[in-house]
Amino acid sequence: MGATHVPQAFVLNRNGAVVYSGAIDSVTKREVAQHHYLRDALDAVLQGKRVRQPRTQVVGCFLTLPDADEATAPAQVTFAEHIAPILYAKCTTCHHPGDIGPFPLQTYNDAKRWAKETKHYTSNRQMPPWKPTPGFGKFRDEFYLTDEEIALIARWVDSGAPAGDLSKAPKPPKFNKDWFYGTPDLIVEMPEPYELDGVGGDEYRYFVIPVELPENKIIVGIDIQPGNREVVHHANMFVDTSGQARKLDAVDPKPGYSKFGGPGFIPMMMLGGWVPGMRPTMLDSGFAAVLPRKFDLVMEVHYFKRGKRESDRTRVGLYLADRTPQTKPVQLAVLGNTKIKIPPGEKNHRIHARWTTPKDRSIYALAVMAHMHLIARGTEVVAKTPDGRTIPLLQIKDYDFNWQQTYFYEKPIELPPGTVIECVGWYDNSSDNPNNPSNPPREVRYGEGTYDEMFYIFLAIHDPKATTSYLIPARL
């Protein structure tokens, strides 16, 4: 029947003819299917009617049969010489046991087993998931593939995925089994596991964890590890020195406290966050989060419950260093817009935000991150200087909620006094957006729920006048 993928559905009529071939339904990343292809085909056949859509695009693993692996071209590209260096530099970081890649790419056998998938998802640039537009800002550790690398992978797969001389292949990288940067200097976690009931939907929970740093220590890195990725939508780490979070915790009978609309206090600092696709953060040498020795780390965890009982115990690893007179405090400017109202069917709805830097001194941009939800399609951030220059800071043309990262600039970007940071995000609230969770589309407003929307740009900066780290809100 010409099967190419797993899973792939076929419907045959009473005469044995294939009247439908393709996907089960239209679910790829969304929660709810907009189209039920297989069900509709079955209903049509049972009613003696024509199947309206006899072919649909299949999404799944490629079907590789034992007799389908013979080379169809000379073995000019080999794993050992050409492909292993690409995979080990751009893919294996996520594709190894214990990380987010759904299958490993550590050995030749791994690469051969998943060769068709590798060709397909690199050719359409879904992998590796590097979202910034190349050339629109320069970031450290850029891991997008060049056109030449994509072509090499395709040639290798098309020629039968030959091994070459494996003794000459580079050794695969090694990874820490537990923490990405090795054992943290300080590990903090929820006091006890939090038990989620079996009722579906969104829940915001704040867990208060007292932290005491060693004398004269600063924070240079953070690794947030969700205890249960099935239900953790995102997690943010706030610093509270007011004691207000403790009071809210004391009156809630469950672990932590429940609250929508913010943490219930004014944070001194947002220390870091985790969203799907996020990697651990390590600051460049000399930069640090400079905080009081004693504070409450308030762990905001947004749970998206899927209708069954679950348990979570998220933990955080902090990497520390000695504070010196040369230490440069890092602050976080939060640029956002909560005035979001996106009509149903709107295919290119734009949301704007802006912030003006201090007018008496230059500051330096260190890193940037965009946060939106499911119907977001892209964003652009630029800095416009008083002398008329436009500095590109970030552009993402195919935003994906499942791949949110903090992007560190190759070197700090000087923003002259009075520079205006201009941000725009665009959203597709139509049925054509495969990530739209609503069928039919509904009006979408700002909110903390998974099916609501947000527009935030987080800009990590260094202000030479700053002596400590604190949050800079710039929300419309």
Backbone torsions as a table, in degrees:
resi	resn	phi	psi	omega
1	MET	NA	1.5	176.0
2	GLY	77.3	33.2	178.5
3	ALA	-63.3	137.7	-178.7
4	THR	-123.0	-19.4	-173.7
5	HIS	-136.3	166.5	169.6
6	VAL	-129.1	121.5	-1.0
7	PRO	-85.2	153.2	174.8
8	GLN	-144.4	130.1	-175.0
9	ALA	-99.5	142.6	174.6
10	PHE	-129.9	137.1	174.4
11	VAL	-119.8	125.8	178.8
12	LEU	-110.9	142.6	175.5
13	ASN	-84.0	-176.0	-174.2
14	ARG	-67.4	-15.7	178.2
15	ASN	-93.3	1.5	178.5
16	GLY	85.6	6.2	178.8
17	ALA	-84.0	140.8	178.1
18	VAL	-76.7	116.3	179.5
19	VAL	-106.4	-10.0	174.5
20	TYR	-150.5	138.8	174.6
21	SER	-145.7	129.6	176.7
22	GLY	154.3	-145.1	-175.0
23	ALA	-80.4	159.1	176.3
24	ILE	-70.6	-46.1	177.0
25	ASP	-156.1	-171.6	-174.3
26	SER	-91.2	8.3	-179.8
27	VAL	-71.1	123.2	168.5
28	THR	-121.8	-64.9	176.8
29	LYS	-114.9	-20.9	-176.6
30	ARG	-72.5	165.4	179.9
31	GLU	-84.7	-30.2	-172.8
32	VAL	-122.8	132.2	178.8
33	ALA	-74.3	136.4	173.5
34	GLN	-88.6	-24.3	-179.8
35	HIS	-134.3	137.0	179.9
36	HIS	-114.1	79.2	-170.7
37	TYR	-60.6	-49.7	-176.0
38	LEU	-66.1	-45.1	179.5
39	ARG	-59.8	-44.3	-179.6
40	ASP	-64.0	-38.7	179.4
41	ALA	-66.1	-42.2	178.8
42	LEU	-63.4	-43.6	179.3
43	ASP	-60.7	-41.7	-178.9
44	ALA	-64.3	-44.4	-178.7
45	VAL	-64.5	-42.8	-179.1
46	LEU	-65.2	-27.3	179.9
47	GLN	-94.9	4.3	179.3
48	GLY	71.5	24.0	-178.3
49	LYS	-105.1	167.0	176.9
50	ARG	-76.4	138.5	176.0
51	VAL	-73.9	119.8	-174.0
52	ARG	-65.2	-37.2	-176.8
53	GLN	-125.9	85.9	-172.4
54	PRO	-73.7	-15.7	179.5
55	ARG	-136.8	135.7	173.5
56	THR	-136.0	160.1	-179.8
57	GLN	-73.4	133.7	-178.1
58	VAL	-92.8	136.8	175.0
59	VAL	-119.3	120.0	-179.5
60	GLY	169.0	-169.6	177.5
61	CYS	-75.1	145.8	176.9
62	PHE	-70.5	142.6	178.3
63	LEU	-87.7	116.8	-179.3
64	THR	-114.0	116.6	-179.4
65	LEU	-95.8	151.6	-176.6
66	PRO	-56.5	-33.8	-177.0
67	ASP	-91.2	11.2	-176.6
68	ALA	-109.5	13.9	-173.4
69	ASP	-105.1	8.4	-178.3
70	GLU	-71.7	143.4	-178.9
71	ALA	-65.9	140.2	178.8
72	THR	-111.7	2.5	179.0
73	ALA	-152.4	158.7	178.9
74	PRO	-56.4	145.3	-176.7
75	ALA	-79.0	74.0	-179.9
76	GLN	-88.3	-21.6	178.5
77	VAL	-117.6	126.9	-177.4
78	THR	-121.7	158.8	176.8
79	PHE	-60.9	-49.7	-173.4
80	ALA	-61.1	-42.8	-173.1
81	GLU	-88.3	-37.6	-170.1
82	HIS	-115.1	-40.7	-169.3
83	ILE	-87.9	-41.7	-179.0
84	ALA	-55.4	-45.3	178.9
85	PRO	-59.5	-35.9	179.0
86	ILE	-68.7	-49.2	-178.1
87	LEU	-61.4	-43.4	-175.9
88	TYR	-69.4	-27.4	-179.8
89	ALA	-86.9	-32.5	-169.3
90	LYS	-118.3	-14.6	-170.4
91	CYS	-124.6	-42.7	-171.6
92	THR	-65.6	-21.3	178.5
93	THR	-53.0	-39.2	177.2
94	CYS	-99.2	-29.9	-174.7
95	HIS	-93.5	69.8	170.9
96	HIS	-148.0	158.3	-175.7
97	PRO	-55.3	134.2	177.7
98	GLY	93.1	-5.3	178.8
99	ASP	-112.7	-171.0	-167.4
100	ILE	-81.6	-14.9	178.4
101	GLY	-64.1	135.3	-175.2
102	PRO	-74.4	-10.1	176.2
103	PHE	-152.7	155.7	-177.1
104	PRO	-81.9	152.0	171.9
105	LEU	-133.9	61.9	-175.7
106	GLN	-108.1	-26.2	-175.4
107	THR	-126.3	170.9	175.7
108	TYR	-61.8	-41.9	179.7
109	ASN	-61.3	-38.6	175.1
110	ASP	-59.3	-49.5	-175.2
111	ALA	-65.1	-39.2	179.3
112	LYS	-68.0	-39.7	-179.6
113	ARG	-61.3	-36.9	-175.4
114	TRP	-110.9	27.3	-174.8
115	ALA	-62.7	-45.4	-177.8
116	LYS	-64.6	-41.2	177.4
117	GLU	-62.3	-42.2	-178.9
118	THR	-61.5	-44.0	177.9
119	LYS	-63.4	-46.6	-175.4
120	HIS	-62.6	-49.4	-172.0
121	TYR	-81.2	-18.5	171.6
122	THR	-83.6	-34.3	-179.4
123	SER	-64.5	-37.1	178.3
124	ASN	-93.3	8.1	174.5
125	ARG	63.3	23.4	169.9
126	GLN	-74.2	-25.8	178.0
127	MET	-132.2	146.4	-11.1
128	PRO	-65.5	156.2	-172.1
129	PRO	-79.8	59.3	176.4
130	TRP	-91.7	110.0	-170.9
131	LYS	-88.5	-32.7	-178.4
132	PRO	-61.7	143.3	176.2
133	THR	-67.0	122.4	179.3
134	PRO	-56.3	133.8	179.2
135	GLY	91.4	-15.4	177.8
136	PHE	-95.8	81.7	-169.8
137	GLY	90.2	151.9	179.8
138	LYS	-120.2	120.9	-174.0
139	PHE	-115.3	155.3	175.4
140	ARG	-78.3	152.8	176.2
141	ASP	56.5	39.7	176.3
142	GLU	-66.4	128.6	-176.4
143	PHE	-125.1	30.1	171.6
144	TYR	-75.6	157.2	178.8
145	LEU	-90.5	142.2	174.4
146	THR	-78.0	164.8	176.3
147	ASP	-58.6	-37.0	-179.4
148	GLU	-66.8	-40.2	179.5
149	GLU	-66.8	-40.2	177.9
150	ILE	-63.4	-41.0	179.1
151	ALA	-65.4	-38.4	177.7
152	LEU	-61.5	-45.2	179.3
153	ILE	-60.5	-44.2	-179.7
154	ALA	-62.6	-43.6	178.9
155	ARG	-63.3	-39.7	179.6
156	TRP	-63.1	-46.5	-179.6
157	VAL	-65.3	-43.9	-177.8
158	ASP	-65.2	-24.8	179.7
159	SER	-92.3	10.9	176.0
160	GLY	96.6	11.2	177.8
161	ALA	56.0	56.0	-179.0
162	PRO	-67.8	149.0	-176.7
163	ALA	-78.5	-42.4	-170.3
164	GLY	75.6	-165.0	179.9
165	ASP	-84.2	97.2	-174.7
166	LEU	-64.2	-20.7	178.1
167	SER	-67.5	-17.9	179.9
168	LYS	-99.4	-0.5	179.9
169	ALA	-73.1	146.7	175.0
170	PRO	-64.8	153.8	178.2
171	LYS	-74.8	139.0	179.5
172	PRO	-64.6	146.9	179.6
173	PRO	-64.8	152.9	177.3
174	LYS	-103.6	147.3	-176.8
175	PHE	-130.5	147.4	172.6
176	ASN	-66.9	137.2	-175.9
177	LYS	-72.3	-26.5	-173.1
178	ASP	-110.4	-57.9	-176.6
179	TRP	-117.2	137.5	-172.4
180	PHE	-59.9	-43.3	-177.8
181	TYR	-99.6	19.3	-176.2
182	GLY	89.9	177.3	-176.0
183	THR	-61.2	124.2	-179.8
184	PRO	-67.0	160.9	176.1
185	ASP	-73.2	-27.7	-179.1
186	LEU	-145.4	126.3	178.5
187	ILE	-114.2	125.4	177.3
188	VAL	-123.0	146.3	-179.7
189	GLU	-148.6	167.7	177.0
190	MET	-55.6	138.4	-176.3
191	PRO	-55.0	-31.1	179.6
192	GLU	-156.3	159.4	178.1
193	PRO	-60.6	144.3	176.5
194	TYR	-101.2	125.6	-178.3
195	GLU	-94.2	121.6	178.3
196	LEU	-95.4	136.8	179.1
197	ASP	-72.9	175.7	-176.2
198	GLY	-86.5	12.3	-180.0
199	VAL	-88.3	127.2	-178.0
200	GLY	-73.0	163.5	177.0
201	GLY	121.3	-171.6	-176.2
202	ASP	-92.6	143.0	172.8
203	GLU	-143.8	128.1	173.5
204	TYR	-101.4	128.2	179.9
205	ARG	-132.8	136.5	-179.9
206	TYR	-114.9	125.2	-178.6
207	PHE	-113.6	127.9	-173.7
208	VAL	-99.8	121.1	-176.4
209	ILE	-126.1	111.7	176.9
210	PRO	-64.9	135.2	-179.9
211	VAL	-126.9	135.8	173.5
212	GLU	-128.9	113.2	179.4
213	LEU	-80.1	149.3	172.2
214	PRO	-61.0	160.2	-177.8
215	GLU	-55.9	131.8	173.7
216	ASN	61.5	32.1	179.9
217	LYS	-107.2	149.6	177.7
218	ILE	-127.1	161.8	-177.4
219	ILE	-100.7	123.9	-177.9
220	VAL	-115.2	-8.7	179.9
221	GLY	-158.6	156.0	-180.0
222	ILE	-146.1	139.0	177.1
223	ASP	-130.7	113.0	-178.7
224	ILE	-102.2	123.7	-177.1
225	GLN	-118.4	104.0	176.3
226	PRO	-60.1	138.7	178.9
227	GLY	-74.9	-24.5	-177.8
228	ASN	-149.0	96.3	-176.5
229	ARG	-68.6	-14.3	178.7
230	GLU	-67.3	-27.0	-174.4
231	VAL	-123.7	-13.0	179.8
232	VAL	-82.8	110.1	179.5
233	HIS	-76.7	-47.0	171.0
234	HIS	-163.5	167.8	177.7
235	ALA	-143.1	137.4	176.8
236	ASN	-123.9	146.7	-179.7
237	MET	-113.4	112.7	179.8
238	PHE	-105.8	151.3	175.9
239	VAL	-106.2	123.2	179.7
240	ASP	-119.7	124.9	175.2
241	THR	-115.9	5.6	-176.8
242	SER	-90.5	-18.3	-175.2
243	GLY	82.4	-2.2	-176.6
244	GLN	-67.3	-36.8	179.9
245	ALA	-63.0	-36.8	178.0
246	ARG	-62.5	-39.4	-180.0
247	LYS	-65.2	-41.2	178.5
248	LEU	-65.4	-37.5	178.5
249	ASP	-65.7	-38.2	-174.7
250	ALA	-65.7	-29.2	-176.1
251	VAL	-94.5	-2.3	177.8
252	ASP	-100.1	125.2	-175.5
253	PRO	-68.6	-23.8	179.7
254	LYS	-87.2	167.8	173.6
255	PRO	-57.4	133.4	-177.6
256	GLY	70.2	-158.3	176.7
257	TYR	-144.5	156.4	-177.6
258	SER	-102.4	136.3	178.2
259	LYS	-164.1	136.1	169.8
260	PHE	-106.1	152.6	175.9
261	GLY	89.8	17.1	179.2
262	GLY	121.3	170.6	-173.5
263	PRO	-76.6	-9.5	179.8
264	GLY	90.2	8.2	176.5
265	PHE	-154.4	167.7	177.6
266	ILE	-91.7	109.7	-177.0
267	PRO	-66.7	144.1	171.1
268	MET	-73.0	-34.8	-176.3
269	MET	-158.7	146.5	166.4
270	MET	-98.9	109.1	-169.8
271	LEU	-76.3	-28.7	-179.6
272	GLY	170.1	177.6	179.9
273	GLY	-154.2	162.8	174.2
274	TRP	-127.5	132.2	171.1
275	VAL	-137.5	163.8	179.5
276	PRO	-53.4	131.3	-179.4
277	GLY	93.0	-12.0	-176.2
278	MET	-70.5	137.0	175.4
279	ARG	-103.2	158.4	176.3
280	PRO	-58.5	155.0	-175.2
281	THR	-111.4	131.6	172.0
282	MET	-131.4	121.0	-177.5
283	LEU	-73.7	155.7	175.1
284	ASP	-64.7	156.2	-177.8
285	SER	-56.7	133.3	179.0
286	GLY	96.9	-19.5	179.3
287	PHE	-101.1	149.6	-177.1
288	ALA	-164.3	159.7	166.9
289	ALA	-86.1	115.0	-176.6
290	VAL	-101.5	110.0	-173.4
291	LEU	-127.4	165.7	173.3
292	PRO	-61.8	159.1	178.8
293	ARG	-63.2	-40.4	-178.0
294	LYS	-115.6	129.8	176.6
295	PHE	-159.7	167.9	173.7
296	ASP	-99.0	122.9	171.0
297	LEU	-85.2	115.0	-178.5
298	VAL	-102.1	112.1	-175.5
299	MET	-92.8	106.3	175.9
300	GLU	-87.4	119.3	178.6
301	VAL	-119.5	121.0	175.5
302	HIS	-94.9	112.4	178.1
303	TYR	-96.6	138.0	170.2
304	PHE	-115.5	100.2	-172.6
305	LYS	-81.8	138.6	-171.8
306	ARG	-111.3	28.1	171.4
307	GLY	86.8	15.7	174.9
308	LYS	-145.1	158.7	-177.4
309	ARG	-70.0	136.4	-179.7
310	GLU	-140.4	164.9	177.9
311	SER	-132.6	144.1	-179.5
312	ASP	-140.8	141.3	171.6
313	ARG	-143.5	85.1	-178.4
314	THR	-73.6	145.5	179.3
315	ARG	-135.2	162.4	-174.6
316	VAL	-133.4	131.9	173.9
317	GLY	-105.9	127.5	179.7
318	LEU	-110.0	133.7	176.9
319	TYR	-105.9	129.0	-170.5
320	LEU	-115.7	161.1	174.9
321	ALA	-148.7	167.4	177.5
322	ASP	-78.1	138.8	175.5
323	ARG	-81.8	135.4	177.6
324	THR	-127.5	168.0	176.4
325	PRO	-59.8	-19.6	-178.5
326	GLN	-90.4	-2.7	-178.8
327	THR	-61.3	133.5	-179.5
328	LYS	-107.7	110.0	179.4
329	PRO	-65.3	142.7	177.4
330	VAL	-107.0	133.1	175.5
331	GLN	-115.7	165.3	179.8
332	LEU	-122.8	115.4	173.9
333	ALA	-91.7	124.8	-177.9
334	VAL	-106.6	106.4	179.2
335	LEU	-100.4	127.0	-177.3
336	GLY	-158.1	172.5	178.6
337	ASN	-143.2	120.0	179.6
338	THR	-98.7	-1.0	-179.7
339	LYS	-87.9	68.3	-175.6
340	ILE	-108.4	125.8	176.5
341	LYS	-149.8	98.7	-172.2
342	ILE	-107.0	112.9	-177.6
343	PRO	-65.7	150.8	175.2
344	PRO	-64.0	138.9	-179.6
345	GLY	88.9	-12.2	-179.1
346	GLU	-69.5	121.3	-173.3
347	LYS	-94.7	-19.5	-176.7
348	ASN	-145.0	64.7	-178.0
349	HIS	-87.0	130.7	-173.7
350	ARG	-109.5	137.0	176.1
351	ILE	-122.4	136.4	-175.8
352	HIS	-120.2	154.3	172.5
353	ALA	-151.0	153.7	178.4
354	ARG	-151.8	160.8	178.3
355	TRP	-153.4	138.8	178.3
356	THR	-105.5	129.4	-179.3
357	THR	-73.1	164.9	179.5
358	PRO	-52.9	144.6	-174.6
359	LYS	-89.1	-3.7	-176.0
360	ASP	-112.7	2.8	-177.1
361	ARG	-163.8	157.6	173.7
362	SER	-81.8	146.9	169.5
363	ILE	-124.0	174.8	-172.7
364	TYR	-129.9	127.7	176.8
365	ALA	-84.6	129.6	-176.4
366	LEU	-107.8	-37.2	-175.8
367	ALA	-159.2	163.1	-178.4
368	VAL	-146.3	148.9	176.0
369	MET	-148.0	141.3	175.5
370	ALA	-108.8	138.6	176.4
371	HIS	-130.8	118.0	173.6
372	MET	-138.6	-177.7	-178.0
373	HIS	-111.4	-144.3	-161.3
374	LEU	-75.8	-33.6	-175.6
375	ILE	-94.6	4.8	177.4
376	ALA	-67.6	143.4	-178.9
377	ARG	-118.4	-25.2	-179.2
378	GLY	-175.9	172.1	-179.8
379	THR	-155.6	156.8	175.0
380	GLU	-144.2	136.7	180.0
381	VAL	-130.2	126.7	177.5
382	VAL	-133.2	156.6	173.6
383	ALA	-112.1	125.4	179.3
384	LYS	-109.4	115.4	-174.2
385	THR	-85.6	158.0	179.8
386	PRO	-60.6	-23.5	179.8
387	ASP	-89.3	10.9	172.6
388	GLY	94.6	2.4	178.9
389	ARG	-82.1	151.0	172.6
390	THR	-117.1	118.8	-178.5
391	ILE	-103.6	118.8	178.4
392	PRO	-72.6	129.7	-179.4
393	LEU	-111.2	-36.7	178.8
394	LEU	-168.4	138.3	169.9
395	GLN	-142.0	127.1	175.6
396	ILE	-127.3	118.4	-176.8
397	LYS	-94.7	-15.1	-179.5
398	ASP	-134.4	63.5	-177.7
399	TYR	-57.7	138.3	179.3
400	ASP	-137.1	120.1	-178.4
401	PHE	-56.4	-28.5	-177.0
402	ASN	-77.5	-7.0	-178.9
403	TRP	-133.8	73.7	177.6
404	GLN	-104.7	131.4	-178.1
405	GLN	-141.1	160.1	168.7
406	THR	-93.1	127.6	-177.0
407	TYR	-108.3	118.1	180.0
408	PHE	-92.1	133.1	179.1
409	TYR	-68.7	150.5	-179.6
410	GLU	-58.2	-36.0	172.5
411	LYS	-149.2	153.8	-178.6
412	PRO	-54.6	139.7	-178.6
413	ILE	-101.7	119.5	179.4
414	GLU	-73.7	128.9	175.9
415	LEU	-113.0	109.6	-175.9
416	PRO	-62.6	164.6	179.2
417	PRO	-54.8	134.4	177.0
418	GLY	76.8	16.3	176.2
419	THR	-68.0	139.6	178.6
420	VAL	-103.4	122.1	175.4
421	ILE	-90.8	116.8	-179.0
422	GLU	-111.0	129.9	-175.9
423	CYS	-126.9	143.0	174.3
424	VAL	-141.5	140.4	173.9
425	GLY	-127.3	144.3	178.9
426	TRP	-122.6	147.9	-168.9
427	TYR	-132.5	145.3	177.1
428	ASP	-119.3	104.1	-178.1
429	ASN	-104.0	36.6	179.2
430	SER	-106.8	171.5	176.5
431	SER	-69.8	-15.3	179.5
432	ASP	-76.5	-14.8	179.1
433	ASN	-80.9	112.4	-177.2
434	PRO	-65.6	-15.0	179.9
435	ASN	-94.6	-1.3	-179.3
436	ASN	-69.2	118.2	-176.2
437	PRO	-78.8	-9.9	-174.6
438	SER	-104.4	131.9	178.1
439	ASN	-137.0	107.7	2.3
440	PRO	-75.9	166.7	179.6
441	PRO	-57.3	145.8	177.9
442	ARG	-121.3	165.7	174.3
443	GLU	-63.8	133.9	-178.1
444	VAL	-116.3	128.4	178.8
445	ARG	-119.7	173.2	175.5
446	TYR	-63.5	140.2	176.8
447	GLY	178.4	169.7	-176.6
448	GLU	-93.4	-4.9	177.7
449	GLY	-73.5	156.8	-179.6
450	THR	-57.5	-38.4	-176.8
451	TYR	-90.4	0.3	169.2
452	ASP	-82.6	-175.8	177.8
453	GLU	-128.8	159.5	175.7
454	MET	-140.2	160.6	168.4
455	PHE	-143.1	104.0	178.7
456	TYR	-132.6	137.7	170.1
457	ILE	-118.3	120.8	178.6
458	PHE	-100.2	120.1	-177.7
459	LEU	-118.1	111.7	176.5
460	ALA	-80.9	127.6	-175.0
461	ILE	-132.1	162.0	167.6
462	HIS	-121.9	123.5	175.8
463	ASP	-106.1	116.5	-177.2
464	PRO	-56.0	-22.0	179.6
465	LYS	-85.3	-12.2	-176.5
466	ALA	-74.5	139.6	176.6
467	THR	-111.0	-10.1	179.1
468	THR	-147.4	176.6	-179.7
469	SER	-102.0	130.7	176.8
470	TYR	-151.5	162.2	-175.6
471	LEU	-80.5	139.8	176.7
472	ILE	-116.0	98.5	-180.0
473	PRO	-80.1	136.1	177.4
474	ALA	-141.2	55.5	-172.7
475	ARG	-98.5	137.1	176.1
476	LEU	-85.7	NA	NA
